[in-house]
Amino acid sequence: MKNTLISCALVLAFSTPLAIAGGDATAGKTKSAACASCHGAEGISPTSAFPNIGGQYESYLLRSIKRYKSGERQNAIMQGMVAALSEDDMADLAAYYASVPGALKDGSLQP
């Protein structure tokens, strides 16, 4: 039983994507200028037409960006925006938006 648990733990540890290691939030802030027109400067969208991405989990943001780039997730605007992003660019953007406070349901910022 002990060996089975250890084996399961090792499989989970080594199957976790390396992208979780994280990007550079400072670089991501610089790269986020194009994103700000829809998602706001710190990921708080100026309109309900676009989602708030500030304060989301880095792994979720990175996975979403990669899915838009691969075409697994469909949105013509997002696919155009992410088409030229490198792996580092995607990781940096995810790190930046994860590092800023998110919005609460009433639109106010998280403390």
Backbone atoms as SQL, in Angstrom:
CREATE TABLE atoms (id INTEGER PRIMARY KEY, chain TEXT, resi INTEGER, resn TEXT, atom TEXT, x REAL, y REAL, z REAL);
INSERT INTO atoms VALUES
  (1, 'A', 1, 'MET', 'N', 0.819, -1.189, 0.000),
  (2, 'A', 1, 'MET', 'CA', 0.000, 0.000, 0.000),
  (3, 'A', 1, 'MET', 'C', 0.866, 1.258, 0.000),
  (4, 'A', 2, 'LYS', 'N', 1.918, 1.233, 0.848),
  (5, 'A', 2, 'LYS', 'CA', 2.817, 2.372, 0.931),
  (6, 'A', 2, 'LYS', 'C', 3.498, 2.625, -0.418),
  (7, 'A', 3, 'ASN', 'N', 3.927, 1.547, -1.085),
  (8, 'A', 3, 'ASN', 'CA', 4.572, 1.684, -2.393),
  (9, 'A', 3, 'ASN', 'C', 3.610, 2.252, -3.430),
  (10, 'A', 4, 'THR', 'N', 2.343, 1.864, -3.344),
  (11, 'A', 4, 'THR', 'CA', 1.341, 2.373, -4.283),
  (12, 'A', 4, 'THR', 'C', 1.162, 3.876, -4.097),
  (13, 'A', 5, 'LEU', 'N', 1.086, 4.328, -2.861),
  (14, 'A', 5, 'LEU', 'CA', 0.939, 5.758, -2.581),
  (15, 'A', 5, 'LEU', 'C', 2.141, 6.549, -3.071),
  (16, 'A', 6, 'ILE', 'N', 3.325, 6.016, -2.830),
  (17, 'A', 6, 'ILE', 'CA', 4.543, 6.682, -3.291),
  (18, 'A', 6, 'ILE', 'C', 4.567, 6.745, -4.809),
  (19, 'A', 7, 'SER', 'N', 4.187, 5.657, -5.461),
  (20, 'A', 7, 'SER', 'CA', 4.151, 5.624, -6.925),
  (21, 'A', 7, 'SER', 'C', 3.164, 6.652, -7.461),
  (22, 'A', 8, 'CYS', 'N', 1.994, 6.738, -6.861),
  (23, 'A', 8, 'CYS', 'CA', 0.982, 7.716, -7.290),
  (24, 'A', 8, 'CYS', 'C', 1.496, 9.139, -7.109),
  (25, 'A', 9, 'ALA', 'N', 2.140, 9.396, -5.994),
  (26, 'A', 9, 'ALA', 'CA', 2.680, 10.725, -5.731),
  (27, 'A', 9, 'ALA', 'C', 3.740, 11.097, -6.765),
  (28, 'A', 10, 'LEU', 'N', 4.595, 10.159, -7.114),
  (29, 'A', 10, 'LEU', 'CA', 5.626, 10.425, -8.117),
  (30, 'A', 10, 'LEU', 'C', 5.025, 10.679, -9.496),
  (31, 'A', 11, 'VAL', 'N', 4.030, 9.901, -9.861),
  (32, 'A', 11, 'VAL', 'CA', 3.372, 10.102, -11.154),
  (33, 'A', 11, 'VAL', 'C', 2.753, 11.488, -11.213),
  (34, 'A', 12, 'LEU', 'N', 2.057, 11.892, -10.169),
  (35, 'A', 12, 'LEU', 'CA', 1.439, 13.222, -10.137),
  (36, 'A', 12, 'LEU', 'C', 2.485, 14.324, -10.185),
  (37, 'A', 13, 'ALA', 'N', 3.561, 14.152, -9.447),
  (38, 'A', 13, 'ALA', 'CA', 4.607, 15.172, -9.406),
  (39, 'A', 13, 'ALA', 'C', 5.252, 15.373, -10.771),
  (40, 'A', 14, 'PHE', 'N', 5.511, 14.285, -11.477),
  (41, 'A', 14, 'PHE', 'CA', 6.192, 14.392, -12.752),
  (42, 'A', 14, 'PHE', 'C', 5.253, 14.633, -13.932),
  (43, 'A', 15, 'SER', 'N', 3.966, 14.504, -13.723),
  (44, 'A', 15, 'SER', 'CA', 3.037, 14.766, -14.811),
  (45, 'A', 15, 'SER', 'C', 2.511, 16.193, -14.783),
  (46, 'A', 16, 'THR', 'N', 2.846, 16.958, -13.744),
  (47, 'A', 16, 'THR', 'CA', 2.430, 18.356, -13.651),
  (48, 'A', 16, 'THR', 'C', 3.191, 19.150, -14.697),
  (49, 'A', 17, 'PRO', 'N', 2.503, 19.988, -15.471),
  (50, 'A', 17, 'PRO', 'CA', 3.182, 20.767, -16.504),
  (51, 'A', 17, 'PRO', 'C', 4.279, 21.651, -15.917),
  (52, 'A', 18, 'LEU', 'N', 5.368, 21.739, -16.633),
  (53, 'A', 18, 'LEU', 'CA', 6.468, 22.577, -16.195),
  (54, 'A', 18, 'LEU', 'C', 6.098, 24.046, -16.192),
  (55, 'A', 19, 'ALA', 'N', 5.071, 24.428, -16.920),
  (56, 'A', 19, 'ALA', 'CA', 4.657, 25.825, -16.996),
  (57, 'A', 19, 'ALA', 'C', 4.254, 26.382, -15.644),
  (58, 'A', 20, 'ILE', 'N', 3.932, 25.511, -14.697),
  (59, 'A', 20, 'ILE', 'CA', 3.539, 25.975, -13.379),
  (60, 'A', 20, 'ILE', 'C', 4.709, 26.665, -12.684),
  (61, 'A', 21, 'ALA', 'N', 5.921, 26.423, -13.158),
  (62, 'A', 21, 'ALA', 'CA', 7.089, 27.051, -12.564),
  (63, 'A', 21, 'ALA', 'C', 6.958, 28.564, -12.580),
  (64, 'A', 22, 'GLY', 'N', 6.233, 29.132, -13.528),
  (65, 'A', 22, 'GLY', 'CA', 5.911, 30.547, -13.515),
  (66, 'A', 22, 'GLY', 'C', 6.721, 31.385, -14.473),
  (67, 'A', 23, 'GLY', 'N', 6.088, 32.467, -14.859),
  (68, 'A', 23, 'GLY', 'CA', 6.726, 33.435, -15.734),
  (69, 'A', 23, 'GLY', 'C', 7.216, 34.621, -14.926),
  (70, 'A', 24, 'ASP', 'N', 7.608, 35.652, -15.618),
  (71, 'A', 24, 'ASP', 'CA', 8.133, 36.884, -15.031),
  (72, 'A', 24, 'ASP', 'C', 7.037, 37.944, -15.075),
  (73, 'A', 25, 'ALA', 'N', 6.472, 38.266, -13.924),
  (74, 'A', 25, 'ALA', 'CA', 5.359, 39.219, -13.858),
  (75, 'A', 25, 'ALA', 'C', 5.763, 40.609, -14.340),
  (76, 'A', 26, 'THR', 'N', 6.998, 41.019, -14.074),
  (77, 'A', 26, 'THR', 'CA', 7.458, 42.340, -14.519),
  (78, 'A', 26, 'THR', 'C', 7.506, 42.402, -16.039),
  (79, 'A', 27, 'ALA', 'N', 8.035, 41.358, -16.648),
  (80, 'A', 27, 'ALA', 'CA', 8.062, 41.293, -18.116),
  (81, 'A', 27, 'ALA', 'C', 6.637, 41.210, -18.662),
  (82, 'A', 28, 'GLY', 'N', 5.779, 40.480, -17.971),
  (83, 'A', 28, 'GLY', 'CA', 4.392, 40.349, -18.394),
  (84, 'A', 28, 'GLY', 'C', 3.657, 41.674, -18.401),
  (85, 'A', 29, 'LYS', 'N', 3.952, 42.514, -17.424),
  (86, 'A', 29, 'LYS', 'CA', 3.304, 43.836, -17.382),
  (87, 'A', 29, 'LYS', 'C', 3.666, 44.634, -18.630),
  (88, 'A', 30, 'THR', 'N', 4.919, 44.577, -19.020),
  (89, 'A', 30, 'THR', 'CA', 5.365, 45.276, -20.230),
  (90, 'A', 30, 'THR', 'C', 4.677, 44.708, -21.472),
  (91, 'A', 31, 'LYS', 'N', 4.514, 43.399, -21.510),
  (92, 'A', 31, 'LYS', 'CA', 3.920, 42.734, -22.671),
  (93, 'A', 31, 'LYS', 'C', 2.404, 42.846, -22.708),
  (94, 'A', 32, 'SER', 'N', 1.782, 43.343, -21.651),
  (95, 'A', 32, 'SER', 'CA', 0.319, 43.339, -21.543),
  (96, 'A', 32, 'SER', 'C', -0.373, 44.525, -22.212),
  (97, 'A', 33, 'ALA', 'N', 0.373, 45.424, -22.822),
  (98, 'A', 33, 'ALA', 'CA', -0.222, 46.626, -23.397),
  (99, 'A', 33, 'ALA', 'C', -1.351, 46.306, -24.378),
  (100, 'A', 34, 'ALA', 'N', -1.153, 45.319, -25.227),
  (101, 'A', 34, 'ALA', 'CA', -2.185, 44.974, -26.210),
  (102, 'A', 34, 'ALA', 'C', -3.416, 44.361, -25.537),
  (103, 'A', 35, 'CYS', 'N', -3.225, 43.709, -24.417),
  (104, 'A', 35, 'CYS', 'CA', -4.330, 43.058, -23.694),
  (105, 'A', 35, 'CYS', 'C', -5.233, 44.079, -23.004),
  (106, 'A', 36, 'ALA', 'N', -4.626, 45.220, -22.633),
  (107, 'A', 36, 'ALA', 'CA', -5.322, 46.219, -21.827),
  (108, 'A', 36, 'ALA', 'C', -6.530, 46.829, -22.523),
  (109, 'A', 37, 'SER', 'N', -6.526, 46.864, -23.849),
  (110, 'A', 37, 'SER', 'CA', -7.660, 47.487, -24.543),
  (111, 'A', 37, 'SER', 'C', -8.968, 46.753, -24.277),
  (112, 'A', 38, 'CYS', 'N', -8.911, 45.466, -24.056),
  (113, 'A', 38, 'CYS', 'CA', -10.125, 44.692, -23.757),
  (114, 'A', 38, 'CYS', 'C', -10.226, 44.325, -22.275),
  (115, 'A', 39, 'HIS', 'N', -9.098, 43.940, -21.672),
  (116, 'A', 39, 'HIS', 'CA', -9.115, 43.409, -20.305),
  (117, 'A', 39, 'HIS', 'C', -8.728, 44.432, -19.246),
  (118, 'A', 40, 'GLY', 'N', -8.418, 45.660, -19.648),
  (119, 'A', 40, 'GLY', 'CA', -8.014, 46.687, -18.690),
  (120, 'A', 40, 'GLY', 'C', -6.543, 46.569, -18.331),
  (121, 'A', 41, 'ALA', 'N', -5.969, 47.673, -17.863),
  (122, 'A', 41, 'ALA', 'CA', -4.531, 47.739, -17.577),
  (123, 'A', 41, 'ALA', 'C', -4.092, 46.712, -16.539),
  (124, 'A', 42, 'GLU', 'N', -4.934, 46.428, -15.575),
  (125, 'A', 42, 'GLU', 'CA', -4.578, 45.447, -14.548),
  (126, 'A', 42, 'GLU', 'C', -5.526, 44.258, -14.561),
  (127, 'A', 43, 'GLY', 'N', -6.111, 43.995, -15.722),
  (128, 'A', 43, 'GLY', 'CA', -6.959, 42.821, -15.855),
  (129, 'A', 43, 'GLY', 'C', -8.394, 43.013, -15.413),
  (130, 'A', 44, 'ILE', 'N', -8.774, 44.254, -15.125),
  (131, 'A', 44, 'ILE', 'CA', -10.158, 44.553, -14.769),
  (132, 'A', 44, 'ILE', 'C', -10.781, 45.206, -15.993),
  (133, 'A', 45, 'SER', 'N', -11.646, 44.481, -16.659),
  (134, 'A', 45, 'SER', 'CA', -12.224, 44.915, -17.920),
  (135, 'A', 45, 'SER', 'C', -13.091, 46.161, -17.741),
  (136, 'A', 46, 'PRO', 'N', -12.973, 47.109, -18.674),
  (137, 'A', 46, 'PRO', 'CA', -13.806, 48.313, -18.594),
  (138, 'A', 46, 'PRO', 'C', -15.269, 48.054, -18.987),
  (139, 'A', 47, 'THR', 'N', -15.550, 46.863, -19.506),
  (140, 'A', 47, 'THR', 'CA', -16.903, 46.530, -19.949),
  (141, 'A', 47, 'THR', 'C', -17.191, 45.056, -19.674),
  (142, 'A', 48, 'SER', 'N', -18.433, 44.732, -19.538),
  (143, 'A', 48, 'SER', 'CA', -18.798, 43.337, -19.273),
  (144, 'A', 48, 'SER', 'C', -18.650, 42.444, -20.512),
  (145, 'A', 49, 'ALA', 'N', -18.320, 43.033, -21.647),
  (146, 'A', 49, 'ALA', 'CA', -18.141, 42.253, -22.875),
  (147, 'A', 49, 'ALA', 'C', -16.878, 41.390, -22.828),
  (148, 'A', 50, 'PHE', 'N', -15.937, 41.756, -21.951),
  (149, 'A', 50, 'PHE', 'CA', -14.673, 41.032, -21.845),
  (150, 'A', 50, 'PHE', 'C', -14.463, 40.607, -20.397),
  (151, 'A', 51, 'PRO', 'N', -13.918, 39.427, -20.165),
  (152, 'A', 51, 'PRO', 'CA', -13.757, 38.950, -18.785),
  (153, 'A', 51, 'PRO', 'C', -12.643, 39.667, -18.026),
  (154, 'A', 52, 'ASN', 'N', -12.828, 39.743, -16.717),
  (155, 'A', 52, 'ASN', 'CA', -11.760, 40.205, -15.829),
  (156, 'A', 52, 'ASN', 'C', -10.769, 39.055, -15.690),
  (157, 'A', 53, 'ILE', 'N', -9.508, 39.345, -15.911),
  (158, 'A', 53, 'ILE', 'CA', -8.497, 38.299, -15.793),
  (159, 'A', 53, 'ILE', 'C', -7.507, 38.579, -14.669),
  (160, 'A', 54, 'GLY', 'N', -7.544, 39.764, -14.103),
  (161, 'A', 54, 'GLY', 'CA', -6.663, 40.093, -12.987),
  (162, 'A', 54, 'GLY', 'C', -7.001, 39.244, -11.776),
  (163, 'A', 55, 'GLY', 'N', -5.979, 38.711, -11.124),
  (164, 'A', 55, 'GLY', 'CA', -6.172, 37.935, -9.913),
  (165, 'A', 55, 'GLY', 'C', -6.546, 36.482, -10.143),
  (166, 'A', 56, 'GLN', 'N', -6.632, 36.059, -11.395),
  (167, 'A', 56, 'GLN', 'CA', -6.921, 34.647, -11.679),
  (168, 'A', 56, 'GLN', 'C', -5.664, 33.819, -11.389),
  (169, 'A', 57, 'TYR', 'N', -5.852, 32.524, -11.250),
  (170, 'A', 57, 'TYR', 'CA', -4.711, 31.636, -11.029),
  (171, 'A', 57, 'TYR', 'C', -3.807, 31.628, -12.264),
  (172, 'A', 58, 'GLU', 'N', -2.506, 31.687, -12.014),
  (173, 'A', 58, 'GLU', 'CA', -1.529, 31.698, -13.102),
  (174, 'A', 58, 'GLU', 'C', -1.678, 30.477, -14.001),
  (175, 'A', 59, 'SER', 'N', -1.873, 29.303, -13.406),
  (176, 'A', 59, 'SER', 'CA', -1.996, 28.081, -14.200),
  (177, 'A', 59, 'SER', 'C', -3.234, 28.128, -15.098),
  (178, 'A', 60, 'TYR', 'N', -4.327, 28.691, -14.594),
  (179, 'A', 60, 'TYR', 'CA', -5.553, 28.824, -15.393),
  (180, 'A', 60, 'TYR', 'C', -5.327, 29.781, -16.568),
  (181, 'A', 61, 'LEU', 'N', -4.712, 30.918, -16.289),
  (182, 'A', 61, 'LEU', 'CA', -4.464, 31.898, -17.347),
  (183, 'A', 61, 'LEU', 'C', -3.554, 31.323, -18.431),
  (184, 'A', 62, 'LEU', 'N', -2.492, 30.666, -18.013),
  (185, 'A', 62, 'LEU', 'CA', -1.554, 30.092, -18.980),
  (186, 'A', 62, 'LEU', 'C', -2.239, 29.024, -19.825),
  (187, 'A', 63, 'ARG', 'N', -2.997, 28.163, -19.184),
  (188, 'A', 63, 'ARG', 'CA', -3.714, 27.107, -19.911),
  (189, 'A', 63, 'ARG', 'C', -4.706, 27.719, -20.908),
  (190, 'A', 64, 'SER', 'N', -5.392, 28.780, -20.499),
  (191, 'A', 64, 'SER', 'CA', -6.354, 29.433, -21.395),
  (192, 'A', 64, 'SER', 'C', -5.664, 30.046, -22.608),
  (193, 'A', 65, 'ILE', 'N', -4.576, 30.756, -22.366),
  (194, 'A', 65, 'ILE', 'CA', -3.836, 31.373, -23.475),
  (195, 'A', 65, 'ILE', 'C', -3.361, 30.301, -24.450),
  (196, 'A', 66, 'LYS', 'N', -2.822, 29.208, -23.919),
  (197, 'A', 66, 'LYS', 'CA', -2.324, 28.134, -24.781),
  (198, 'A', 66, 'LYS', 'C', -3.460, 27.488, -25.568),
  (199, 'A', 67, 'ARG', 'N', -4.619, 27.373, -24.966),
  (200, 'A', 67, 'ARG', 'CA', -5.759, 26.781, -25.679),
  (201, 'A', 67, 'ARG', 'C', -6.265, 27.688, -26.783),
  (202, 'A', 68, 'TYR', 'N', -6.219, 28.994, -26.583),
  (203, 'A', 68, 'TYR', 'CA', -6.563, 29.911, -27.677),
  (204, 'A', 68, 'TYR', 'C', -5.543, 29.781, -28.802),
  (205, 'A', 69, 'LYS', 'N', -4.277, 29.732, -28.441),
  (206, 'A', 69, 'LYS', 'CA', -3.219, 29.636, -29.456),
  (207, 'A', 69, 'LYS', 'C', -3.328, 28.348, -30.266),
  (208, 'A', 70, 'SER', 'N', -3.651, 27.243, -29.613),
  (209, 'A', 70, 'SER', 'CA', -3.743, 25.961, -30.319),
  (210, 'A', 70, 'SER', 'C', -5.040, 25.816, -31.113),
  (211, 'A', 71, 'GLY', 'N', -6.023, 26.661, -30.816),
  (212, 'A', 71, 'GLY', 'CA', -7.318, 26.554, -31.482),
  (213, 'A', 71, 'GLY', 'C', -8.298, 25.678, -30.721),
  (214, 'A', 72, 'GLU', 'N', -7.834, 25.068, -29.613),
  (215, 'A', 72, 'GLU', 'CA', -8.727, 24.245, -28.801),
  (216, 'A', 72, 'GLU', 'C', -9.858, 25.094, -28.226),
  (217, 'A', 73, 'ARG', 'N', -9.538, 26.330, -27.913),
  (218, 'A', 73, 'ARG', 'CA', -10.536, 27.291, -27.430),
  (219, 'A', 73, 'ARG', 'C', -10.740, 28.304, -28.548),
  (220, 'A', 74, 'GLN', 'N', -11.971, 28.539, -28.939),
  (221, 'A', 74, 'GLN', 'CA', -12.275, 29.349, -30.116),
  (222, 'A', 74, 'GLN', 'C', -12.747, 30.759, -29.761),
  (223, 'A', 75, 'ASN', 'N', -12.033, 31.752, -30.252),
  (224, 'A', 75, 'ASN', 'CA', -12.436, 33.146, -30.196),
  (225, 'A', 75, 'ASN', 'C', -11.532, 33.872, -31.177),
  (226, 'A', 76, 'ALA', 'N', -12.113, 34.446, -32.215),
  (227, 'A', 76, 'ALA', 'CA', -11.316, 35.052, -33.281),
  (228, 'A', 76, 'ALA', 'C', -10.414, 36.174, -32.765),
  (229, 'A', 77, 'ILE', 'N', -10.907, 36.975, -31.853),
  (230, 'A', 77, 'ILE', 'CA', -10.096, 38.072, -31.326),
  (231, 'A', 77, 'ILE', 'C', -8.908, 37.515, -30.541),
  (232, 'A', 78, 'MET', 'N', -9.190, 36.595, -29.631),
  (233, 'A', 78, 'MET', 'CA', -8.109, 36.045, -28.806),
  (234, 'A', 78, 'MET', 'C', -7.107, 35.253, -29.643),
  (235, 'A', 79, 'GLN', 'N', -7.581, 34.502, -30.604),
  (236, 'A', 79, 'GLN', 'CA', -6.647, 33.730, -31.432),
  (237, 'A', 79, 'GLN', 'C', -5.714, 34.655, -32.197),
  (238, 'A', 80, 'GLY', 'N', -6.231, 35.781, -32.661),
  (239, 'A', 80, 'GLY', 'CA', -5.383, 36.762, -33.324),
  (240, 'A', 80, 'GLY', 'C', -4.373, 37.396, -32.375),
  (241, 'A', 81, 'MET', 'N', -4.804, 37.636, -31.144),
  (242, 'A', 81, 'MET', 'CA', -3.931, 38.283, -30.165),
  (243, 'A', 81, 'MET', 'C', -2.789, 37.365, -29.705),
  (244, 'A', 82, 'VAL', 'N', -3.041, 36.087, -29.604),
  (245, 'A', 82, 'VAL', 'CA', -2.026, 35.174, -29.059),
  (246, 'A', 82, 'VAL', 'C', -1.193, 34.479, -30.132),
  (247, 'A', 83, 'ALA', 'N', -1.537, 34.661, -31.382),
  (248, 'A', 83, 'ALA', 'CA', -0.875, 33.927, -32.472),
  (249, 'A', 83, 'ALA', 'C', 0.645, 34.061, -32.452),
  (250, 'A', 84, 'ALA', 'N', 1.157, 35.236, -32.167),
  (251, 'A', 84, 'ALA', 'CA', 2.602, 35.461, -32.232),
  (252, 'A', 84, 'ALA', 'C', 3.299, 35.318, -30.880),
  (253, 'A', 85, 'LEU', 'N', 2.564, 34.956, -29.830),
  (254, 'A', 85, 'LEU', 'CA', 3.179, 34.852, -28.512),
  (255, 'A', 85, 'LEU', 'C', 4.058, 33.606, -28.393),
  (256, 'A', 86, 'SER', 'N', 5.216, 33.782, -27.777),
  (257, 'A', 86, 'SER', 'CA', 6.106, 32.650, -27.489),
  (258, 'A', 86, 'SER', 'C', 5.673, 32.006, -26.176),
  (259, 'A', 87, 'GLU', 'N', 6.288, 30.872, -25.844),
  (260, 'A', 87, 'GLU', 'CA', 6.018, 30.213, -24.569),
  (261, 'A', 87, 'GLU', 'C', 6.341, 31.161, -23.407),
  (262, 'A', 88, 'ASP', 'N', 7.465, 31.868, -23.514),
  (263, 'A', 88, 'ASP', 'CA', 7.848, 32.814, -22.462),
  (264, 'A', 88, 'ASP', 'C', 6.853, 33.958, -22.355),
  (265, 'A', 89, 'ASP', 'N', 6.407, 34.494, -23.508),
  (266, 'A', 89, 'ASP', 'CA', 5.418, 35.574, -23.494),
  (267, 'A', 89, 'ASP', 'C', 4.157, 35.141, -22.762),
  (268, 'A', 90, 'MET', 'N', 3.672, 33.934, -23.081),
  (269, 'A', 90, 'MET', 'CA', 2.452, 33.437, -22.455),
  (270, 'A', 90, 'MET', 'C', 2.632, 33.270, -20.949),
  (271, 'A', 91, 'ALA', 'N', 3.766, 32.720, -20.549),
  (272, 'A', 91, 'ALA', 'CA', 4.043, 32.522, -19.121),
  (273, 'A', 91, 'ALA', 'C', 4.158, 33.863, -18.400),
  (274, 'A', 92, 'ASP', 'N', 4.800, 34.835, -19.039),
  (275, 'A', 92, 'ASP', 'CA', 4.966, 36.159, -18.427),
  (276, 'A', 92, 'ASP', 'C', 3.621, 36.862, -18.268),
  (277, 'A', 93, 'LEU', 'N', 2.771, 36.786, -19.271),
  (278, 'A', 93, 'LEU', 'CA', 1.446, 37.413, -19.183),
  (279, 'A', 93, 'LEU', 'C', 0.607, 36.760, -18.087),
  (280, 'A', 94, 'ALA', 'N', 0.642, 35.459, -18.018),
  (281, 'A', 94, 'ALA', 'CA', -0.105, 34.748, -16.978),
  (282, 'A', 94, 'ALA', 'C', 0.408, 35.139, -15.591),
  (283, 'A', 95, 'ALA', 'N', 1.715, 35.246, -15.437),
  (284, 'A', 95, 'ALA', 'CA', 2.299, 35.636, -14.148),
  (285, 'A', 95, 'ALA', 'C', 1.876, 37.048, -13.773),
  (286, 'A', 96, 'TYR', 'N', 1.893, 37.949, -14.744),
  (287, 'A', 96, 'TYR', 'CA', 1.505, 39.335, -14.456),
  (288, 'A', 96, 'TYR', 'C', 0.049, 39.424, -14.005),
  (289, 'A', 97, 'TYR', 'N', -0.856, 38.864, -14.797),
  (290, 'A', 97, 'TYR', 'CA', -2.273, 38.992, -14.446),
  (291, 'A', 97, 'TYR', 'C', -2.620, 38.244, -13.163),
  (292, 'A', 98, 'ALA', 'N', -1.881, 37.210, -12.841),
  (293, 'A', 98, 'ALA', 'CA', -2.098, 36.507, -11.574),
  (294, 'A', 98, 'ALA', 'C', -1.588, 37.334, -10.394),
  (295, 'A', 99, 'SER', 'N', -0.654, 38.235, -10.646),
  (296, 'A', 99, 'SER', 'CA', -0.040, 39.013, -9.565),
  (297, 'A', 99, 'SER', 'C', -0.833, 40.250, -9.170),
  (298, 'A', 100, 'VAL', 'N', -1.791, 40.652, -9.989),
  (299, 'A', 100, 'VAL', 'CA', -2.564, 41.860, -9.680),
  (300, 'A', 100, 'VAL', 'C', -3.867, 41.483, -8.980),
  (301, 'A', 101, 'PRO', 'N', -4.439, 42.411, -8.204),
  (302, 'A', 101, 'PRO', 'CA', -5.699, 42.079, -7.526),
  (303, 'A', 101, 'PRO', 'C', -6.830, 41.906, -8.528),
  (304, 'A', 102, 'GLY', 'N', -7.711, 41.002, -8.248),
  (305, 'A', 102, 'GLY', 'CA', -8.861, 40.779, -9.115),
  (306, 'A', 102, 'GLY', 'C', -10.046, 41.613, -8.680),
  (307, 'A', 103, 'ALA', 'N', -11.109, 41.526, -9.427),
  (308, 'A', 103, 'ALA', 'CA', -12.336, 42.257, -9.105),
  (309, 'A', 103, 'ALA', 'C', -13.322, 41.332, -8.415),
  (310, 'A', 104, 'LEU', 'N', -14.077, 41.903, -7.496),
  (311, 'A', 104, 'LEU', 'CA', -15.161, 41.159, -6.858),
  (312, 'A', 104, 'LEU', 'C', -16.399, 41.258, -7.738),
  (313, 'A', 105, 'LYS', 'N', -17.421, 40.512, -7.447),
  (314, 'A', 105, 'LYS', 'CA', -18.634, 40.501, -8.283),
  (315, 'A', 105, 'LYS', 'C', -19.255, 41.890, -8.424),
  (316, 'A', 106, 'ASP', 'N', -19.087, 42.742, -7.418),
  (317, 'A', 106, 'ASP', 'CA', -19.668, 44.077, -7.505),
  (318, 'A', 106, 'ASP', 'C', -18.770, 45.051, -8.277),
  (319, 'A', 107, 'GLY', 'N', -17.643, 44.560, -8.771),
  (320, 'A', 107, 'GLY', 'CA', -16.746, 45.376, -9.563),
  (321, 'A', 107, 'GLY', 'C', -15.632, 46.029, -8.763),
  (322, 'A', 108, 'SER', 'N', -15.709, 45.981, -7.433),
  (323, 'A', 108, 'SER', 'CA', -14.657, 46.561, -6.622),
  (324, 'A', 108, 'SER', 'C', -13.448, 45.630, -6.606),
  (325, 'A', 109, 'LEU', 'N', -12.303, 46.172, -6.269),
  (326, 'A', 109, 'LEU', 'CA', -11.074, 45.372, -6.224),
  (327, 'A', 109, 'LEU', 'C', -11.010, 44.556, -4.953),
  (328, 'A', 110, 'GLN', 'N', -10.361, 43.393, -5.074),
  (329, 'A', 110, 'GLN', 'CA', -10.127, 42.567, -3.890),
  (330, 'A', 110, 'GLN', 'C', -9.164, 43.317, -2.973),
  (331, 'A', 111, 'PRO', 'N', -9.319, 43.137, -1.655),
  (332, 'A', 111, 'PRO', 'CA', -8.405, 43.813, -0.721),
  (333, 'A', 111, 'PRO', 'C', -6.991, 43.266, -0.824);
